[in-house]
Amino acid sequence: MMHFSFLAARKTPWEIIGENFTLLAFALLAFGGVLVLLFLIAGRANVRAQEWLKYLVFLVPALLLLLVGLIYPTIRTIILSFMDAKSENFVGFDNYVWAFTIPEILIVLRNTAIWVFLVPFASTSIGLAIAYMTDRMKRPTVIKSLIFMPMAISFVGAGVIWRFVYYFEPNENRPDLGLLSTIVKSFGGTPNNWMLEAPWNTFFLIVVMVWIQTGFAMVVLSAAMKNVPDEIVEAAMLDGASPLNRFFRVTMPMIRATLVVVLTTIIIATLKVFDIVRTMTGGNFQTNVIANEMYSQAFRQMNYGTGSALAIILFVAIIPVIIYNIRQLRLERTER
């Protein structure tokens, strides 16, 4: 076992907080000092030197922020993922073996896969259908505003709202405040505790995410459909194409790039979903996902090794989506 002495000493929480604030203050002062120095040098340099210094003035601060805020944390997380719970000893790939062999974590990975498969396609499909139908209305503003409104609500707020929707009152002598339970009772059914029954509780949580993201998909796709040239649509009409054929053979190919962007954005947001699960179930009852389990491992159980390993798994899962999006954008530029 390789021993890392830089984290071996046990420190109190207040000492750790004090060190973090000290590092933050030092980083801010250093960043401000670099900016001041660059502006002073640029103000006193000749014309030729100013041509180069203007790039430094704009690029160096951005590169420093990128280094401190993204590159350094990524490297540190990768290192911690190969270490034990207290980040003291090197354990190799044990944390990754743990992530892919423990039954509880396999359920977490399965749930995340279900989220990634259902949420983007459901949100995009519903948003596309609503955009297509509302664009043919005389006054679609009210309907679009109502559908887009959930985007203005935080994930935590949405989770609190939908907890009331799924609320279950086991005592028959008390009024049932849950909207879904009330609807089931009105049809003569018997409501259940919706958040306890796996795997259906995962699908009930997915509905919340779809509810939020549908408005985003609708707005973006509606704008894309309005940019489809009228000449192409009219030509299809003259050729005798039905509205359904015009939609699938004219509109859909014309907004393909926008569809890719919408799907990619929702997939990335879904992979990082945390607030909804945390607010509504806390990850219990087999509803846990990677982001919530990563938080629990690293900041509740204080197991930085497994928490970092889950963070790297999440990071690796996002990379193919980004690569595909970049390839599609390049193909679109090539076609133009």
N, C-alpha and C positions, 0 to 999 in steps of 0.2 A: 504494500500500500504506500502510495506517495503522500507525504504529509505537506499540507499547505499552511505555513505558519501565519500568513497574513490574516486569516480568519479564525485561527485557533483560539485566541483569547476571548473569553466570554465577557460581554459588555451588557450593561443595563440598558433598558429601552431609552432612558433619558440621555445616556451617553451617545447612543446611536443617533437619536434625533438631533442632538447638539452638533455632532459631526456632520450630519447631512445638511443642516442649515449653514454651517461654516463653509462646506464645499459649495453650496449654492451661492452664498455671498461672494466667495472668491471667484466663482465662474462668472457671475454677473459683472464684478469689477474688472476682471480680465477682458471680458467681451467689450465693455465700455472703453477700456484703455486701448484696445486694438482699434476700435472705431475712431477714437480721438486721434491716435497716432497716424492712421491712414489719411484722415482729413487734413491734418497739419502738413504731412508730407506732400499731399496732392496740391495744397494751396501754395506751396513754395517751389514746386518743381517747374521745369520749363514745359513748353508746349508738347514736345515729343514724349517726355516722361509722363505728362498728364494723360496722354492717350492710353498708356499702359496702366497707370494708377487708377483710372476710372473703373477698369475691370476689377482691380483688386478691391476697391472700395465696395463694390456691389457683390463680388463673388466670395471674398474671404469671410465676411460675417455669415453668409449663408452656409459656406462649407464648415465653419466652426460649429454652427448650430446643428448641422447634419451630423458632424462627428460626435458631438456631445449627446445629442438627443436620439440618434438612431444607430450609428455604427458602433459606438462604444457599448451601449446597452445590449446590442445584438451579440457582439463578441463575448461579453461577460455572461450573457444567458447561455450561450453555447458551452462555455467553460463550466458553468455551474451545473449544466445538465449531465456532465460526466463525473460529478462529485456526489458525496453522500448528503444526508439531510442537513447537516450543519456546515456543509461546504468546507470540510476539513480534510477529507481523504478522497483520493481518486478511485472511482469504482467502475470506470469503463462504460460499457453499454448496459449496465444493470438497470438503470432507470428506464431505458427504452424497452428492455425485455419486460420489465414490470408493467409498462403501459400497454403492451400487446399480449399479456398473458393473464393478468388479474381479471376475473369475471366482471367485477364492478366497473373497471375501466373499459372493458370491451363493450359494456352497455353504454358507457359515455360516448365511445367512438361510434357505436351504432346509432345513437340518438342524433349525434352531430351529422352523420351521413343522411339521416332521414330529413333533418332540417334543411340541409344543403340541396337535397333533391326536390323537396316539395315547395319550400317557400319561394325561391326565385321563379320557378315555372308557374306556380299558382298566381303569384303577384303580377307577373308580366302578362299572363293570359287574361286575367280579369281586368287589369289596367288597359290592355289593348282592346278588349271587347267594349269596355266603357268608353274609351276614347273614340272608337269607331262609331258607336251609337250616338254619343252626345254631340259629335261634330256635325251630325245631320239634324240637330234640333235648332230651333230658332233662338232660344235663350238657354244655353247649356251652362251658364256661369254659376247658377245656384247649385246645380247638381255637382259640378266639378269642385266647387268650394267645399261642399259637404264631404265629398270623397277624399279630398286632399287634406281636410282638417286634421285627421290623425297624425299627419306628418309634423304638425306643430306641437304635438304632445310628446313629452319625453317617454322613453321606454319604461321608466319606473312609473310614471303617471298612467301609462296604458296598462301596465300590470295591475295597478291598484283598481282601475276601472273594471278590468275584466275579472278581477277577483270577486267583485260584486255580481257580475254576470254568472259566474260559476259557483257562487256561494250555495252551500247546502246546509239546511237546518235539520239535524237528526230528530229533534223533539217535535212531534206532531202537534203539540199544543201551542207552539209558537209560530208566528207568521214566517213564511219562507221568503227571504229577501232576494234570493237568487233569481235572476231573470230566466235563465235556462230551466231551472227547476219549476218555476211557475208555469212556463210554457208547456213543459211535459205534463204537469198536473192538469192543466186545462184540457189536454187531449185524453185524459183518463189514464196516463201512464204513471209509473213510480220513479221518481228521480233518484239518482245515485250521488254519492260523493264524487263529483267529477274529477277532482284532483288526486284521488287515491288509486284509481283503477288504471294500471299499466296494461298495454301501451297507449290506451286511449287518451290518457292525460297529456302525453307528449303531443298528440294531434290537437288537443284543445289549446295548448300553448302556441303551437304553430299558427293557429287561427289568428292569434293576437299579432304576430309578426306580419302575416299576410294583410291584415287589416291596416297596419301602419304603412307598409311598402306599396300597396296598390295605388295610392294617391300619387306617389312619386312616379311609378311606371306610367300611369295615365297621363300626367302632365307632359312628361318627356316624349312619349309616343304620340300624343295628340299634336304637339308642335312639329314632330317629324312628318306626320301624315299631311299636315297643312302645307308642307314644303314639296309635296309630290306635284310635279307639273300638271296643270289642268289639261294640257294638250294630250298627254299620254292617256289620261283617264277618258277623255272624250274620244280618242282613237279606239280605245277598247270598247266603249259603248257603241260606236259605229260598226265595229266588227261583230256586234251582237253578244258581247260578254255579259253574263248576268252579274248582279252586285256581288255575289259570293265569289265568282271567278275573278272579278276585278280586284277584290280584296286580296285573294291568295296569289294571283299571278301578276298583279301590277303593284299594289300597295306594299305588300310584304317584302318583295325583293328590293323595292326602293328604300325601305326603312331598315334593311338588314343590319347596317352598321349601328344604328341607334338601338336596335334590339340587343345586339351584342353588348353594348355599353350598359344598358339597363340591367341585363342579366348579370354581367360582371359585377356591377355595383352592389346589387342585392345579394349575390353569392358571398362577396367579401363581408358585407354587413351581417349576413346570417352566420358565417363562420365565427364571427366575433360576438355572437349574441350572448349576453350575460345578464342584463338587467331584468328581462322578462322572467327568466328562470329563477333568478335570485329573489325577485319580489313575490312571485306567485307560489313557488314550491320550495325554494331554497335548494333545489337540486335533489330533493328527496323523492321517494316513490318512483324510482327509476326514470326520472325526467332530466337527469344531469347531462350537461354538455361540456365540451372541452374547456371553454373559457371559464365557466363556473368552477369546474374541478381544478383548474390551474390556480385560480384564486384561493380555493379552499386548501390545496396542498401547500402553497407558498406562504399564505398570510394567516391562515387559521391553524394549520397543523405545523407550520414553520418548517416544512420539508422543502428546502430550496432546490434540491436535486430533482425530485419528481415534478415539482412545479415548473422548473425550467425546461425539463424534457417535454412536458405537455405544451409549453409555449413554443418550443422548436417544432413540434409536430404540427401545431396550428400554423406556424410560419411556412413550413414546407407545403402544407395543403393549399395555401393561397398562391404559391409560386406558379403552378400550372395554369391557374385562371388568368393571372396577369400576363404570362407568356402568350396564351391564346389570344387575349385581347390585343396585345401589341402586334401579333401576326395579322390579325384581322384589319387593324388600322393601316398596316403597311400594304396589305392587298388592296384596300380601298384607295389608297394614294396611287398605287400602281395602275389601277383601272382608270383613274381619272387622267 
